[in-house]
Amino acid sequence: MRSLRLIATLLGLFLLAACGAQESPAPPPAPSEQQRPPAAGTGGCQRVQAPAPREDADRKAPEEALDEDATYTATVRTNCGDFAFELDTEAAPKAAASFAALARDGYFKDTVFHRIVPGFVIQGGDPTATGSGGPGYKTKDRPPSDATYGKGVVAMAKAEDEDPGTSGSQFYVVTADDAGLPPEYAVLGKVTSGMDVVERIGMLGDASEQPTQPVVVESVEIAES
């Protein structure tokens, strides 16, 4: 009988300890979407909710190339600030035309940088936010054998089993001095302004290459000159 009471007492203490381990202070309320002030611990980014993922698109690749005599600048606006890069219509004419067409059609609006690897790359352009989404078509611009991927280079992502230069809609920006990548990725351009924003975003990844907070692409604007 005494042993039964002892067991009951020990069981009660165990349950109390288990319940106590779950206690935690309530999180602070999220800031208003209209005000969206920079919050402490966000790396200078405005705190926002991640947009709902969208299904894969079923589009057709643009048939017309961009004007070789014109300059096209893509401005990526995010909750962490804006950065811009010039489309390389010579190195990757098909990827550049595709990216411009998608951007003008609002394809990148309310997408996220779904992969952030500090000291390596930030990657976005996937409305499904899974890393496997795309526009429903692929283009191919085989990069030259001496292509390099240094800080600020914007290139198109591809699966390992796809041919060099294959592109959908996913792109990445290199934050390393030298990413050490083989010349297999179509080079879309290089950052011309806002590299500090890219590096700010590049700090917001964890050991599993997941963002530590939402980094949302509000729009991608294409300017022609």
N, C-alpha and C positions, 0 to 999 in steps of 0.2 A: 504493500500500500504506500509505504514511504517512498519507494522507488518510482511509483506511478506519479506521485505529487512532484517529485524532483524532475521527472521528464516533462510534466506539464509546465512547470516553472521555466525550464530551459527553453521549451518551445515558445512560450510567451515572450521571453527576452529576444529570441531570434526574430520573431515576427515584428517586434517593435523596432529592432535595428534595421530590418529590411525596409519597413515603411519610412523610417527616417532618412535612408539613403536616397529616396526619390524626391525629397523636398528640395525646392530651389526657388529663388526669388522670381517673381513675375518679370518677363521681359518688358522693356520700355515700349510705349506705343510708337508705331511707325509714323514718320513725318507725313504731312499732307502731300498728296500728289501735285497739288497746284504750287505749293511753296518749294518743295524739293530742295531744301538747303543741304550743303555739304555736312555730313555727319561725322562725328569722331570715329576713328577706326575704319573709315571707308577709303583711305588712301587718297583723299581729295575728290572722290567721286560723289555724285549725288545719289542718295539711297533711293532705289526704285524697286518695284516688283518685277519679277521676270515675266515676260509676255507668255501667253499660252502657246505651246508648240503648234505648228501647222503641219498638215499632211504634205507629202511629196507633191511637187508640181508635175504637170504633164505638158511641157512646152516644146516648141521646136526651136532649134538653133537659128539665130538670125542669118539671113542669106547675104546681106550686104556688109562689106567690110567698112571700117572707119576710114575717113579721108586721111591719106598718108601725109598730106601737106598741112593738116591741122594738128593742134595740140589739145589733148583731152586730159583734164584734171578731175580726179575723183576726190570729193570731200566726204569723209566718213564722220558723221555726227553721232556722238555717244554721250551717255550720262557721265562720262569721265573727261569729256572735252572732245575736241575735233582734231583730226589729222587729215592730211591730203597727200596724194601721190599722183604722179603723171603716168598715164597708161602708155606702155611700151608697144606701140602698134607695129614696130618692126620685129621685135623678138617674139611676140606672141599675138599676131594679128587676129586670129580667131577667138582666143580667150579674151582679148581686149574688146572686141566687138560684142561678144556675149556678155561680158561684165557690164558694159555700158548699157546694153539693151535691158538687162535685168534691173539695173539701178534706176533707169528712167521709168521702168514699169512699177517701181515700188517694191520689188521682190525682196530687198534686204531690210525693208522697214520692219521694226519690231522683231528683229532677230537678235541673237546673243553671240558673244564670243564664248563658245561652248568648251573650248580647250585652251588653257593658259598654262604654259610651262615656263616658270621663271628662268631667265637666262637663256632662253631658246626661242620660242615663238608664241604668238597669240593667234588663234584660229577661229574663224567665223564663217558666215555665209550659208549656214544650214538652218532653214526654217523649222526643221523637226527637232533641232538641238540635240540630236543623237550622235552626230558625227558620220551618219550614213545617208543623209538626205541630199537631194539635188533637184535640178530643174526638169529632169526627165530626158535630158540629152547630154552628150559629151562632145567636146571639141578636142583637137589635137594640134599642138605646136611644139614639135620636138626641139628642146633647148640645145644650144651648141655644147660641144663636149667640154668647153672651158668655162661653162656657166658656174658662178659662185653665188653663195647665199650669205651675204654679210648683213650687218645691222641696217635696218630700214628697207631691205628688199621685200617686195610684196610678190608672192608667188601663189600658184594654184595647187591645192592639195589633190592627191589621188590615192587610190588603193594600191597596195604593194603589187598586186597581180595585173595592174593596168600598164599599158605602154607608157614610156617616157613622154611627158608633155600632155597627157590626158587631163582634161579639165571639165568640171561641172560648174558648181557655183561656190564651192568652199575655197576660201583663200586664207593665207596666213601672212603675218608680218614678222620678220626676224628681229629678235631683240638681242641676240648674241653678236659679238664682234664677228664671229665666223661660226655658222651653224654646222659646218662640216658635212653638209648634205651632198649626195652625188648629183650630177647634172641631169636629173630626171623630172624636174618640176618646171612647168611653164612660168617664165618670169613676166609678171604682169606690170611691174613698175618699181619705183622706189619712192619712199616718203620724202616729200619736199618741204613739209611744214608739220609741226605738231609731233615731232619724235618724242618730246617729253610726255605727251599724252599716251603714246604707244608704250613707253617704258613704265608709265604709271599703271596702265592696264596689265602689263607684263609682270607686275609684282603680286597680282591678285590670284595666284594659282597655288594649289596645294600639292602634296606629294603624289596624288593620284591624277594630276593634270586637270583637276576640276576647278572652276572659278570659286573663290571663297565668298563672292557676292555677285549679284547679277551685273553684267556689263552689257548694256543694251544698245544696239545700233538703232538710232532714231530715224536716220535716213542716210542714203548715199546719193550725193548730187554730182552730176557730170556737167562740167563747164567746157565749152569748146572755144578755142581761140586760134 
